């Protein structure tokens, strides 16, 4: 996607689209939260979803909650960067906020799976930084899911099946980290982001 640098002569760099993916239980949500808490320049992408609002969630803060008719309209109007079915509901990333963030040199964090990451590539490939988190082992992933104490054996079994499918796609990502320790994994993600920010192609204020 071509972003006009002339419109933003004082912008110090191009923004990043940071995709963080992992199977459920491998630490994606925790690492995402820790990353944003440690870096004020990163904001989470807010997805539109057809799933019902859960207690404590706020519309347009946690998600843009829409019905199926509105989601269909947004698809037809090409308003999504990507969208997919996840656990029986549709989730999609609105295109306009992503374009605005890139133009303004802001970084957006995406908590999406390999389907979403693949859909981002055609239009935003040069701005993408894709990171996949692996659990130390499938046994450890099962242990972490059970330690939550929120899911039945049937739900955990389904999550483990889905995890195996997710893990099959790790090779499609630029960076692959094994999350043995949250703090150590966070430092690795922070190092990746820091390096990507200073790549030559992202420095809009440099001239040969």
C-alpha positions as MATLAB code, in Angstrom:
seq = 'XXXXXXXXXXXXXXXXXXXXXXXXXXXXXXXXXXXXXXXXXXXXXXXXXXXXXXXXXXXXXXXXXXXXXXXXXXXXXXXXXXXXXXXXXXXXXXXXXXXXXXXXXXXXXXXXXXXXXXXXXXXXXXXXXXXXXXXXXXXXXXXXXXXXXXXXXXXXXXXXXXXXXXXXXXXXXXXXXXXXXXXXXXXXXXXXXXXXXXXXXXXXXXXX';
ca = [
       0.000    0.000    0.000;
       1.389    3.404   -1.020;
       1.173    5.983    1.755;
       1.900    9.559    0.714;
       4.850   10.786    2.803;
       4.484   14.294    1.391;
       1.285   14.693    3.387;
       3.232   14.143    6.623;
       6.612   15.929    6.280;
       7.286   15.839   10.037;
       6.461   12.185   10.551;
       9.584   10.452   11.818;
       8.761    6.968   10.502;
       6.124    4.767    8.976;
       3.834    2.927   11.368;
       3.944   -0.801   11.964;
       1.204   -3.398   11.835;
       2.319   -5.889   14.477;
       0.597   -9.257   14.181;
       0.885  -11.455   17.260;
      -0.564  -14.943   16.839;
      -0.585  -18.099   18.917;
      -2.864  -20.978   19.828;
      -5.152  -20.350   22.781;
      -3.173  -20.695   26.020;
       0.257  -19.908   24.546;
       0.335  -16.400   26.018;
      -0.747  -14.120   23.186;
      -3.218  -12.045   25.224;
      -0.842  -11.655   28.167;
       2.113  -10.672   25.980;
      -0.096   -8.215   24.071;
      -1.221   -6.549   27.308;
       2.318   -6.381   28.686;
       3.644   -4.969   25.417;
       1.102   -2.152   25.340;
       1.638   -1.370   29.017;
       5.375   -1.010   28.368;
       5.109    0.948   25.102;
       2.774    3.929   24.771;
       3.262    4.084   20.990;
       1.408    0.801   20.442;
      -2.374    0.599   20.296;
      -4.543   -2.499   19.914;
      -6.602   -2.823   16.767;
     -10.319   -2.837   17.619;
     -12.175   -5.498   15.662;
     -15.809   -5.629   14.664;
     -17.567   -8.796   15.785;
     -20.943  -10.454   15.577;
     -20.582  -12.194   18.930;
     -22.631  -10.909   21.890;
     -21.077   -8.432   24.287;
     -19.750  -10.061   27.458;
     -20.144   -8.596   30.964;
     -17.677   -5.758   31.498;
     -17.039   -5.144   27.797;
     -17.609   -1.729   26.215;
     -18.718   -1.119   22.641;
     -16.064    0.624   20.495;
     -13.452    0.004   23.211;
     -13.163   -3.780   23.433;
     -14.880   -4.464   20.117;
     -17.220   -2.841   17.653;
     -20.279   -5.018   18.314;
     -22.428   -5.348   15.183;
     -25.212   -7.641   13.987;
     -24.929   -9.995   11.020;
     -26.623   -7.545    8.637;
     -24.114   -4.794    9.439;
     -21.195   -7.200    9.145;
     -22.488   -8.299    5.736;
     -22.776   -4.640    4.685;
     -19.186   -3.956    5.750;
     -17.941   -6.947    3.750;
     -19.865   -5.820    0.675;
     -18.491   -2.273    1.034;
     -14.916   -3.605    1.306;
     -14.503   -1.970    4.733;
     -12.445   -4.772    6.266;
      -8.704   -5.343    6.107;
      -9.410   -8.953    7.054;
     -12.185  -11.018    8.572;
     -12.733  -14.610    9.643;
     -15.002  -17.024   11.525;
     -13.653  -17.769   15.020;
     -15.511  -20.058   17.443;
     -18.809  -19.606   15.598;
     -18.749  -15.811   15.248;
     -17.282  -13.390   12.713;
     -14.474  -10.964   13.521;
     -13.078   -8.326   11.189;
     -10.584   -5.451   11.212;
     -11.980   -2.137    9.874;
      -9.729   -0.718    7.160;
     -10.034    3.052    7.782;
      -8.378    3.166   11.260;
      -5.485    1.024   10.010;
      -4.772    3.350    7.081;
      -4.967    6.391    9.366;
      -2.525    4.870   11.874;
       0.028    4.088    9.166;
      -0.181    7.594    7.722;
       0.368    9.102   11.165;
       3.314    6.839   12.013;
       1.465    4.955   14.774;
       1.862    1.263   15.539;
      -1.140   -1.072   15.657;
      -1.135   -4.465   17.394;
      -3.299   -7.233   15.943;
      -4.475  -10.180   18.037;
      -5.463  -12.360   15.058;
      -4.839  -15.854   13.735;
      -3.019  -17.034   10.620;
      -6.114  -16.473    8.465;
      -6.168  -12.794    9.351;
      -2.407  -12.423    8.959;
      -2.591  -13.952    5.482;
      -5.343  -11.524    4.439;
      -3.294   -8.505    5.557;
      -0.357   -9.400    3.334;
      -1.629   -8.254   -0.113;
      -2.457   -4.660    0.885;
      -0.148   -4.056    3.852;
       2.789   -6.432    3.393;
       5.516   -3.778    3.615;
       4.129   -2.547    6.950;
       3.622   -5.976    8.542;
       5.645   -7.495   11.362;
       4.372  -11.019   12.012;
       5.225  -12.881   15.229;
       4.067  -16.373   16.195;
       4.222  -17.616   19.792;
       4.693  -21.344   20.323;
       4.116  -23.152   23.626;
       7.092  -25.144   24.962;
       5.145  -28.342   24.246;
       1.599  -29.552   23.685;
       1.588  -31.053   27.179;
       2.456  -27.657   28.641;
      -0.260  -26.010   26.544;
      -2.809  -28.496   27.901;
      -1.603  -27.782   31.442;
      -1.953  -24.011   30.964;
      -5.472  -24.350   29.595;
      -6.527  -26.496   32.543;
      -4.857  -24.126   35.021;
      -7.242  -21.376   33.943;
     -10.084  -23.294   35.567;
     -12.629  -21.749   33.200;
     -13.211  -24.459   30.579;
     -14.686  -27.945   30.614;
     -12.718  -30.977   29.434;
     -14.708  -30.885   26.190;
     -13.837  -27.232   25.533;
     -10.167  -27.845   26.355;
     -10.078  -30.798   23.965;
     -11.538  -28.582   21.222;
      -8.975  -25.848   21.950;
      -6.174  -28.396   21.727;
      -7.428  -29.566   18.327;
      -7.573  -25.974   17.118;
      -4.108  -25.336   18.567;
      -2.641  -28.123   16.459;
      -4.104  -26.490   13.332;
      -2.786  -23.049   14.352;
       0.695  -24.397   15.009;
       0.794  -25.931   11.522;
       1.042  -22.349   10.175;
       4.008  -21.080   12.228;
       6.293  -21.149    9.180;
       4.236  -18.393    7.525;
       5.467  -15.867   10.120;
       8.646  -13.743   10.077;
       9.426  -14.339   13.743;
       8.715  -17.454   15.804;
       9.214  -17.416   19.583;
       8.831  -20.248   22.088;
       7.068  -18.790   25.126;
       8.701  -20.605   28.042;
       8.706  -17.526   30.281;
       6.439  -14.473   29.895;
       9.031  -11.850   30.854;
      11.711  -13.320   28.598;
       9.250  -13.651   25.719;
       8.117  -10.041   26.192;
      11.725   -8.844   25.941;
      12.101  -10.731   22.657;
       8.943   -9.139   21.242;
      10.124   -5.699   22.383;
      13.484   -6.266   20.671;
      11.740   -7.223   17.423;
       9.566   -4.101   17.506;
      12.552   -1.844   18.292;
      14.548   -3.272   15.375;
      11.638   -3.009   12.934;
      11.053    0.651   13.833;
      14.551    1.691   12.773;
      14.688   -0.201    9.484;
      15.798    2.089    6.682;
      12.559    1.699    4.748;
      10.561    3.046    7.678;
      12.633    6.224    8.184;
      10.673    8.833    6.219;
      12.853   11.734    7.313;
      16.112   10.297    5.941;
      17.425   11.226    2.509;
      20.343    9.767    0.511;
];
